Amino acid sequence: MQKVTLLCVGKLKERFYTEATAEYAKRLSRFCSLDIIELPESRLPDDPSPAQIRQALEAEAALIRAKLPKGAAVIAMCIEGKTLSSPQLAERMARFAVGGDSSLVFLIGGSVGLDESIKAQADLRLSMSPMTFPHHLARVMLLEQIYRAYQINAGTKYHK
């Protein structure tokens, strides 16, 4: 069974996000071993300077590196990443598994994204859309797409 880790900067607070996350975690339990790790988000002032943002991203990057499972394929969620259709994501996830990557790590940054050094480490930079979404909503959307990918690879009708 493939291991999937969501390494997320920021904690879910809203009940509707936690309930949706729990629902997809339950659905995914048939297909993979899922681990969701929440890391603290750096506090920034209302109008942070570029230096403050850079410092926050570097601090979060250090926390992410400390939690990255060894040998896992790393997928960084970022707006400048590659956009894939659901079938393309399913194919990519299957390719990782066939290539010996029994563990996948999806990285979701905080409100100011991910540090460039973390994105550079990724095996894949993935974007859901050129639009901007709250990172908490992105977590739910990503879980749904991972579930959809497993459904596609299993040949079910869920994805249609």
Backbone as a chain_set.jsonl record, in Angstrom:
{"seq": "MQKVTLLCVGKLKERFYTEATAEYAKRLSRFCSLDIIELPESRLPDDPSPAQIRQALEAEAALIRAKLPKGAAVIAMCIEGKTLSSPQLAERMARFAVGGDSSLVFLIGGSVGLDESIKAQADLRLSMSPMTFPHHLARVMLLEQIYRAYQINAGTKYHK", "coords": {"N": [[0.844, -1.18, 0.0], [0.587, 2.158, -0.884], [2.18, 4.951, 0.657], [1.014, 8.072, 1.624], [1.767, 11.342, 2.348], [0.663, 14.385, 3.598], [2.14, 17.31, 4.006], [1.729, 20.083, 5.685], [1.738, 23.589, 6.036], [0.45, 25.407, 8.573], [-2.534, 25.265, 10.528], [-5.639, 23.597, 10.43], [-8.615, 25.233, 11.214], [-11.305, 25.878, 10.88], [-14.407, 24.251, 11.102], [-15.752, 23.116, 8.872], [-13.672, 22.642, 7.081], [-12.118, 20.783, 8.522], [-13.914, 18.679, 8.755], [-14.341, 17.961, 6.066], [-11.746, 17.197, 5.385], [-11.432, 14.994, 7.087], [-13.35, 13.286, 5.988], [-12.296, 12.729, 3.403], [-9.91, 11.558, 4.194], [-10.867, 9.244, 5.36], [-12.043, 7.988, 3.12], [-9.744, 7.623, 1.562], [-8.366, 5.71, 2.993], [-8.782, 3.16, 2.025], [-7.083, 2.945, -0.085], [-4.509, 3.905, 0.419], [-1.945, 4.585, 2.855], [-2.441, 7.227, 4.817], [-1.019, 10.2, 6.011], [-1.274, 13.163, 7.723], [0.462, 15.984, 8.322], [0.749, 18.781, 10.265], [2.357, 21.851, 10.325], [3.626, 24.64, 12.206], [2.669, 27.918, 11.189], [4.581, 30.71, 10.255], [4.36, 33.794, 11.938], [3.362, 36.826, 10.576], [3.536, 40.411, 10.104], [0.79, 42.677, 9.266], [1.454, 44.048, 6.902], [3.903, 42.803, 5.572], [7.451, 43.081, 5.02], [9.564, 42.348, 2.151], [11.869, 41.098, 3.171], [10.98, 40.128, 5.645], [9.076, 38.283, 4.793], [10.718, 36.51, 3.363], [12.326, 35.572, 5.481], [10.37, 34.269, 7.028], [9.545, 32.254, 5.243], [11.939, 30.802, 5.0], [12.227, 29.853, 7.63], [9.949, 28.21, 7.81], [10.613, 26.404, 5.801], [12.767, 25.047, 6.972], [11.414, 23.655, 8.984], [9.805, 22.009, 7.399], [11.752, 20.47, 6.011], [12.763, 18.99, 8.153], [10.741, 17.206, 8.606], [10.374, 15.753, 6.302], [9.839, 12.631, 4.869], [12.303, 10.142, 4.377], [13.44, 9.165, 1.169], [11.029, 9.546, -0.154], [8.881, 10.516, -2.862], [8.641, 13.863, -3.698], [6.178, 16.297, -3.901], [5.529, 19.482, -4.641], [3.161, 21.869, -3.962], [2.392, 24.598, -5.795], [1.75, 27.788, -7.237], [3.092, 28.352, -9.618], [3.597, 25.899, -10.599], [3.239, 22.837, -12.535], [0.255, 22.289, -14.304], [-2.024, 19.692, -14.134], [-4.385, 17.422, -15.517], [-7.004, 15.531, -13.903], [-6.869, 12.753, -14.719], [-4.19, 12.808, -15.641], [-2.78, 13.365, -13.285], [-3.386, 11.031, -11.882], [-2.066, 9.18, -13.502], [0.577, 10.053, -13.176], [0.951, 9.608, -10.422], [0.71, 6.828, -10.397], [2.931, 6.201, -11.947], [4.999, 7.068, -10.249], [4.727, 5.119, -8.264], [5.256, 2.734, -9.697], [7.84, 3.268, -10.385], [9.155, 2.779, -8.071], [8.741, 4.487, -5.965], [7.3, 4.25, -3.149], [6.256, 5.96, -1.408], [4.7, 9.064, -1.182], [4.953, 12.564, -0.887], [3.136, 15.389, -0.402], [3.456, 18.81, -0.487], [2.157, 21.603, 1.116], [2.235, 24.951, 1.335], [2.159, 27.79, 3.605], [0.306, 30.86, 4.035], [1.944, 32.537, 2.529], [3.116, 30.866, 0.752], [5.633, 28.525, -0.409], [9.096, 28.158, 0.356], [11.63, 28.859, -2.019], [13.834, 27.113, -2.02], [12.788, 24.744, -1.034], [10.916, 24.115, -3.004], [12.696, 23.64, -5.05], [13.751, 21.201, -4.322], [11.768, 19.441, -4.938], [10.281, 16.668, -6.657], [8.267, 17.082, -8.361], [6.57, 19.973, -9.303], [3.495, 21.164, -8.652], [0.472, 22.63, -9.717], [-2.787, 23.629, -8.885], [-4.302, 25.434, -10.188], [-4.154, 28.565, -11.961], [-5.389, 30.395, -10.416], [-5.732, 31.852, -7.115], [-6.029, 30.18, -4.029], [-7.279, 29.775, -0.675], [-4.932, 28.332, 1.564], [-5.935, 26.373, 3.248], [-8.276, 25.494, 2.026], [-7.107, 24.516, -0.269], [-5.909, 22.231, 0.731], [-8.09, 20.482, 1.168], [-9.053, 20.32, -1.444], [-6.837, 19.126, -2.699], [-6.737, 16.643, -1.366], [-9.126, 15.569, -2.313], [-8.488, 15.332, -5.029], [-6.383, 13.509, -4.936], [-7.752, 11.294, -3.98], [-9.512, 10.994, -6.148], [-7.63, 10.361, -8.119], [-6.732, 7.821, -7.256], [-9.164, 6.477, -7.58], [-9.501, 6.671, -10.355], [-7.281, 5.169, -11.19], [-8.074, 2.738, -10.197], [-10.126, 2.146, -11.834], [-12.796, 2.89, -11.42], [-16.098, 4.49, -11.512], [-16.213, 6.927, -10.274], [-14.783, 9.246, -10.997], [-15.961, 10.263, -13.257]], "CA": [[0.0, 0.0, 0.0], [1.36, 3.388, -0.998], [2.072, 5.9, 1.77], [0.849, 9.449, 1.18], [1.875, 12.311, 3.438], [0.428, 15.799, 3.331], [2.93, 18.127, 4.92], [1.025, 21.352, 5.528], [2.055, 24.702, 6.92], [-0.808, 25.965, 9.06], [-3.463, 24.342, 11.174], [-7.047, 23.797, 10.09], [-9.401, 25.702, 12.353], [-12.721, 25.861, 10.554], [-15.004, 22.923, 11.196], [-16.077, 22.57, 7.56], [-12.437, 22.106, 6.502], [-11.708, 19.577, 9.257], [-14.855, 17.607, 8.407], [-14.044, 17.52, 4.694], [-10.463, 16.491, 5.457], [-11.69, 13.688, 7.717], [-14.093, 12.458, 5.029], [-11.384, 12.218, 2.375], [-8.963, 10.652, 4.857], [-11.585, 7.962, 5.502], [-12.148, 7.392, 1.778], [-8.411, 7.239, 1.09], [-7.827, 4.59, 3.776], [-8.883, 1.943, 1.211], [-6.09, 2.967, -1.156], [-3.165, 4.294, 0.837], [-1.741, 4.959, 4.247], [-2.393, 8.688, 4.77], [-0.543, 10.913, 7.189], [-1.352, 14.61, 7.544], [1.314, 16.638, 9.319], [0.587, 20.231, 10.278], [3.488, 22.586, 10.889], [3.202, 26.002, 12.533], [2.921, 28.969, 10.207], [5.26, 31.885, 10.806], [3.511, 34.99, 12.076], [3.846, 37.996, 9.841], [2.718, 41.606, 10.298], [-0.217, 42.897, 8.213], [2.112, 44.475, 5.671], [5.294, 42.374, 5.765], [8.467, 43.464, 4.038], [10.121, 41.176, 1.468], [12.818, 40.428, 4.072], [10.194, 39.387, 6.643], [8.483, 37.133, 4.097], [11.827, 35.576, 3.098], [12.703, 34.959, 6.758], [9.295, 33.349, 7.396], [9.625, 31.101, 4.339], [13.126, 30.021, 5.37], [11.924, 29.157, 8.891], [9.007, 27.135, 7.494], [11.36, 25.409, 5.017], [13.533, 24.235, 7.92], [10.453, 22.739, 9.618], [9.41, 21.025, 6.379], [12.878, 19.547, 5.805], [12.881, 18.11, 9.327], [9.65, 16.223, 8.586], [10.303, 15.03, 5.027], [10.228, 11.221, 4.953], [13.425, 9.776, 3.499], [13.14, 8.334, 0.016], [9.702, 9.792, -0.718], [8.749, 11.452, -3.974], [8.144, 15.119, -3.137], [5.351, 17.074, -4.808], [5.312, 20.801, -4.053], [2.016, 22.585, -4.496], [2.745, 26.009, -5.975], [1.007, 28.381, -8.345], [3.863, 28.3, -10.865], [3.812, 24.497, -10.942], [2.599, 22.242, -13.709], [-1.153, 21.928, -14.13], [-2.339, 18.372, -14.669], [-5.774, 16.991, -15.389], [-7.132, 14.446, -12.927], [-6.244, 11.535, -15.252], [-2.736, 12.972, -15.692], [-2.278, 13.198, -11.913], [-3.487, 9.602, -11.586], [-0.988, 8.509, -14.234], [1.84, 10.434, -12.544], [1.034, 8.896, -9.145], [0.971, 5.424, -10.719], [4.319, 6.138, -12.401], [5.847, 7.133, -9.059], [4.658, 3.81, -7.6], [5.947, 1.758, -10.54], [9.255, 3.627, -10.343], [9.729, 2.418, -6.779], [8.411, 5.461, -4.923], [6.132, 3.763, -2.421], [5.845, 7.029, -0.521], [4.537, 10.367, -1.811], [4.76, 13.674, 0.038], [2.603, 16.602, -0.998], [3.764, 19.959, 0.362], [1.286, 22.767, 0.998], [2.788, 26.046, 2.118], [1.247, 28.664, 4.326], [-0.323, 31.948, 3.285], [2.899, 33.144, 1.588], [3.652, 29.836, -0.125], [6.768, 27.686, -0.035], [10.409, 28.693, 0.06], [12.173, 28.38, -3.297], [14.739, 25.98, -1.792], [11.935, 23.548, -0.883], [10.376, 23.81, -4.336], [13.801, 23.101, -5.849], [13.94, 19.8, -3.916], [10.611, 18.637, -5.331], [10.29, 15.853, -7.873], [7.216, 17.652, -9.202], [5.885, 21.183, -8.84], [2.129, 20.97, -9.122], [-0.458, 23.728, -9.491], [-4.191, 23.281, -9.113], [-4.919, 26.447, -11.026], [-3.467, 29.852, -11.83], [-6.101, 31.183, -9.414], [-5.24, 31.716, -5.755], [-6.989, 29.605, -3.086], [-6.77, 29.69, 0.693], [-4.178, 27.076, 1.674], [-6.762, 25.367, 3.927], [-9.14, 24.933, 0.991], [-6.233, 23.747, -1.156], [-5.705, 20.916, 1.344], [-9.275, 19.674, 0.881], [-9.061, 20.086, -2.891], [-5.778, 18.167, -3.003], [-7.175, 15.321, -0.899], [-10.132, 15.079, -3.256], [-7.817, 14.947, -6.268], [-5.638, 12.268, -4.661], [-8.789, 10.247, -3.947], [-9.957, 10.825, -7.535], [-6.555, 9.663, -8.834], [-6.818, 6.397, -6.9], [-10.376, 5.951, -8.207], [-9.201, 6.525, -11.782], [-6.368, 4.028, -11.356], [-8.819, 1.514, -9.866], [-11.109, 1.923, -12.903], [-14.173, 3.127, -10.966], [-16.834, 5.548, -12.214], [-16.246, 8.135, -9.44], [-14.159, 10.406, -11.642], [-16.679, 10.686, -14.479]], "C": [[0.888, 1.242, 0.0], [1.133, 4.267, 0.234], [2.006, 7.3, 1.182], [0.896, 10.347, 2.413], [1.534, 13.685, 2.896], [1.172, 16.554, 4.409], [2.454, 19.56, 4.702], [1.512, 22.388, 6.526], [0.727, 25.351, 7.296], [-1.734, 24.891, 9.577], [-4.881, 24.651, 10.719], [-7.805, 24.203, 11.341], [-10.893, 25.574, 12.088], [-13.254, 24.437, 10.486], [-15.284, 22.305, 9.823], [-14.843, 22.032, 6.854], [-12.023, 20.813, 7.207], [-12.633, 18.403, 8.926], [-14.591, 17.073, 6.999], [-12.742, 16.737, 4.649], [-10.658, 15.095, 6.033], [-12.424, 12.751, 6.755], [-13.166, 11.889, 3.957], [-10.319, 11.308, 2.973], [-9.594, 9.272, 5.007], [-11.672, 7.254, 4.151], [-10.796, 6.869, 1.29], [-7.852, 6.026, 1.818], [-7.921, 3.258, 3.029], [-7.723, 1.815, 0.215], [-4.663, 3.228, -0.703], [-3.14, 4.498, 2.349], [-1.513, 6.472, 4.238], [-1.936, 9.259, 6.098], [-0.605, 12.404, 6.867], [-0.576, 15.25, 8.688], [1.136, 18.147, 9.172], [1.782, 20.864, 10.987], [3.04, 24.011, 11.195], [3.585, 26.996, 11.441], [3.592, 30.148, 10.904], [4.283, 33.058, 10.862], [4.173, 36.156, 11.355], [2.971, 39.202, 10.17], [1.734, 41.765, 9.134], [0.396, 43.283, 6.873], [3.597, 44.114, 5.753], [6.213, 42.862, 4.654], [8.936, 42.193, 3.312], [11.097, 40.402, 2.365], [12.079, 39.61, 5.13], [9.559, 38.148, 6.017], [9.556, 36.079, 3.844], [12.227, 34.84, 4.374], [11.644, 33.944, 7.202], [9.349, 32.083, 6.543], [10.812, 30.207, 4.678], [12.889, 29.241, 6.653], [10.974, 27.992, 8.642], [9.699, 26.031, 6.698], [12.166, 24.495, 5.927], [12.613, 23.224, 8.622], [10.02, 21.634, 8.648], [10.523, 20.0, 6.179], [13.007, 18.539, 6.945], [11.835, 17.001, 9.314], [9.548, 15.433, 7.287], [10.72, 13.574, 5.216], [11.339, 10.909, 3.952], [12.928, 8.888, 2.353], [11.784, 8.567, -0.622], [9.797, 10.703, -1.939], [8.07, 12.697, -3.421], [7.408, 15.908, -4.22], [5.014, 18.389, -4.107], [4.137, 21.481, -4.744], [2.388, 24.067, -4.582], [2.107, 26.529, -7.259], [1.766, 28.306, -9.667], [4.146, 26.867, -11.319], [3.061, 24.071, -12.194], [1.128, 21.964, -13.388], [-1.385, 20.595, -14.832], [-3.842, 18.148, -14.571], [-5.824, 15.881, -14.333], [-6.559, 13.132, -13.47], [-4.713, 11.637, -15.34], [-2.116, 12.833, -14.306], [-2.307, 11.722, -11.538], [-2.346, 8.84, -12.252], [0.364, 8.808, -13.59], [2.021, 9.702, -11.214], [1.326, 7.409, -9.377], [2.417, 5.248, -11.172], [5.3, 6.21, -11.237], [5.882, 5.757, -8.389], [5.435, 2.759, -8.387], [7.452, 2.005, -10.512], [9.911, 3.357, -9.002], [9.47, 3.41, -5.665], [7.133, 5.016, -4.224], [5.603, 4.808, -1.463], [5.819, 8.352, -1.297], [4.328, 11.416, -0.729], [4.295, 14.878, -0.758], [2.849, 17.738, -0.016], [2.807, 21.1, 0.068], [1.838, 23.841, 1.917], [1.715, 26.819, 2.848], [0.74, 29.778, 3.428], [0.632, 32.646, 2.32], [3.622, 32.091, 0.742], [4.775, 29.017, 0.475], [8.065, 28.38, -0.42], [10.938, 28.069, -1.234], [13.089, 27.168, -3.111], [13.962, 24.673, -1.629], [11.376, 23.141, -2.237], [11.452, 23.196, -5.217], [14.065, 21.637, -5.533], [12.87, 18.872, -4.475], [10.86, 17.854, -6.614], [9.272, 16.375, -8.88], [6.692, 18.904, -8.518], [4.514, 21.139, -9.485], [1.275, 22.172, -8.766], [-1.874, 23.235, -9.75], [-4.829, 24.217, -10.127], [-4.057, 27.704, -10.955], [-4.184, 30.778, -10.836], [-5.489, 30.935, -8.034], [-6.353, 31.178, -4.873], [-6.411, 29.696, -1.685], [-6.061, 28.345, 0.868], [-4.975, 25.997, 2.404], [-7.718, 24.698, 2.93], [-8.314, 24.079, 0.027], [-5.993, 22.346, -0.595], [-6.874, 19.979, 1.024], [-9.323, 19.327, -0.608], [-8.013, 19.051, -3.287], [-6.175, 16.759, -2.554], [-8.214, 14.728, -1.842], [-9.474, 14.602, -4.539], [-6.972, 13.68, -6.092], [-6.618, 11.1, -4.641], [-9.272, 9.943, -5.367], [-8.902, 10.054, -8.34], [-6.573, 8.163, -8.524], [-8.049, 5.752, -7.529], [-10.155, 5.727, -9.706], [-8.33, 5.296, -12.002], [-7.036, 2.703, -11.021], [-9.901, 1.212, -10.907], [-12.556, 2.136, -12.469], [-14.81, 4.274, -11.76], [-16.848, 6.866, -11.449], [-15.821, 9.371, -10.219], [-14.927, 10.933, -12.845], [-17.778, 11.648, -14.166]], "O": [[1.823, 1.35, 0.793], [0.031, 4.317, 0.781], [2.831, 7.675, 0.349], [0.168, 10.141, 3.384], [2.052, 14.1, 1.859], [0.856, 16.439, 5.593], [2.736, 20.171, 3.671], [1.678, 22.099, 7.71], [-0.026, 25.79, 6.427], [-1.711, 23.751, 9.115], [-5.278, 25.813, 10.631], [-7.653, 23.591, 12.398], [-11.656, 25.202, 12.98], [-12.64, 23.547, 9.897], [-15.078, 21.107, 9.63], [-14.943, 21.064, 6.1], [-11.62, 19.854, 6.55], [-12.179, 17.263, 8.828], [-14.618, 15.862, 6.777], [-12.646, 15.727, 3.953], [-10.105, 14.124, 5.516], [-12.143, 11.553, 6.72], [-13.24, 10.702, 3.638], [-9.872, 10.373, 2.309], [-8.932, 8.255, 4.803], [-11.405, 6.056, 4.056], [-10.718, 5.802, 0.681], [-6.944, 5.373, 1.304], [-7.205, 2.317, 3.369], [-7.42, 0.722, -0.265], [-3.712, 2.817, -1.368], [-4.175, 4.571, 3.011], [-0.505, 6.945, 3.711], [-2.401, 8.856, 7.164], [-0.055, 12.852, 5.861], [-0.911, 15.082, 9.861], [1.345, 18.711, 8.098], [2.159, 20.468, 12.089], [2.162, 24.539, 10.512], [4.665, 26.925, 10.856], [3.21, 30.528, 12.011], [3.489, 33.272, 9.946], [5.365, 36.424, 11.507], [1.791, 39.041, 10.482], [1.84, 41.06, 8.131], [-0.103, 42.879, 5.822], [4.446, 44.979, 5.972], [5.8, 43.03, 3.507], [8.727, 41.085, 3.807], [11.136, 39.172, 2.314], [12.514, 38.511, 5.472], [9.51, 37.088, 6.641], [9.332, 34.892, 4.081], [12.441, 33.628, 4.355], [11.989, 32.872, 7.699], [9.216, 30.974, 7.059], [10.694, 28.982, 4.644], [13.304, 28.087, 6.758], [11.163, 26.908, 9.194], [9.407, 24.851, 6.893], [12.241, 23.291, 5.681], [12.996, 22.072, 8.826], [9.886, 20.473, 9.035], [10.266, 18.796, 6.179], [13.325, 17.372, 6.717], [12.028, 15.963, 9.947], [8.716, 14.531, 7.181], [11.83, 13.305, 5.674], [11.302, 11.368, 2.811], [12.112, 7.987, 2.548], [11.418, 7.848, -1.552], [10.684, 11.552, -2.029], [7.042, 12.6, -2.752], [7.939, 16.152, -5.304], [4.301, 18.404, -3.103], [4.128, 21.643, -5.964], [2.664, 24.707, -3.568], [1.948, 25.796, -8.234], [1.148, 28.207, -10.727], [4.851, 26.65, -12.304], [2.347, 24.858, -12.816], [0.81, 21.458, -12.312], [-0.988, 20.406, -15.981], [-4.49, 18.632, -13.643], [-4.785, 15.36, -13.927], [-5.828, 12.451, -12.75], [-4.019, 10.641, -15.133], [-1.042, 12.247, -14.165], [-1.357, 11.216, -10.94], [-1.734, 7.963, -11.642], [1.204, 7.916, -13.47], [3.115, 9.227, -10.911], [2.101, 6.804, -8.636], [3.06, 4.259, -10.823], [6.311, 5.507, -11.227], [6.948, 5.285, -7.993], [6.19, 1.98, -7.805], [8.244, 1.067, -10.605], [11.086, 3.667, -8.809], [9.924, 3.209, -4.539], [6.027, 5.356, -4.646], [4.608, 4.575, -0.776], [6.783, 8.709, -1.976], [3.603, 11.179, 0.237], [4.978, 15.33, -1.677], [2.489, 17.636, 1.157], [2.658, 21.518, -1.08], [1.899, 23.66, 3.133], [0.523, 26.538, 2.724], [0.745, 29.651, 2.203], [0.175, 33.29, 1.375], [4.623, 32.394, 0.093], [4.862, 28.836, 1.689], [8.118, 29.105, -1.413], [10.713, 26.889, -1.501], [13.112, 26.282, -3.965], [14.434, 23.614, -2.042], [11.363, 21.959, -2.579], [11.161, 22.329, -6.041], [14.555, 20.902, -6.39], [13.045, 17.653, -4.484], [11.551, 18.312, -7.524], [9.39, 16.145, -10.083], [6.407, 18.905, -7.321], [4.389, 21.084, -10.708], [1.343, 22.679, -7.646], [-2.126, 22.514, -10.715], [-5.768, 23.848, -10.832], [-3.311, 27.889, -9.994], [-3.648, 31.82, -10.46], [-4.812, 29.93, -7.818], [-7.488, 31.649, -4.945], [-5.192, 29.696, -1.515], [-6.542, 27.326, 0.371], [-4.717, 24.811, 2.199], [-7.94, 23.489, 2.987], [-8.778, 23.037, -0.436], [-5.886, 21.383, -1.354], [-6.667, 18.823, 0.653], [-9.598, 18.187, -0.983], [-8.28, 18.189, -4.125], [-5.968, 15.793, -3.288], [-8.188, 13.533, -2.135], [-9.863, 13.569, -5.084], [-6.867, 12.873, -7.016], [-6.349, 10.045, -5.215], [-9.424, 8.78, -5.742], [-9.246, 9.192, -9.149], [-6.444, 7.336, -9.427], [-7.988, 4.603, -7.966], [-10.576, 4.709, -10.255], [-8.599, 4.483, -12.885], [-6.611, 1.655, -11.507], [-10.521, 0.149, -10.868], [-13.463, 1.601, -13.105], [-14.154, 4.934, -12.565], [-17.437, 7.837, -11.923], [-16.443, 10.427, -10.102], [-14.558, 11.97, -13.397], [-18.479, 12.102, -15.071]]}, "num_chains": 1, "name": "protein.A"}
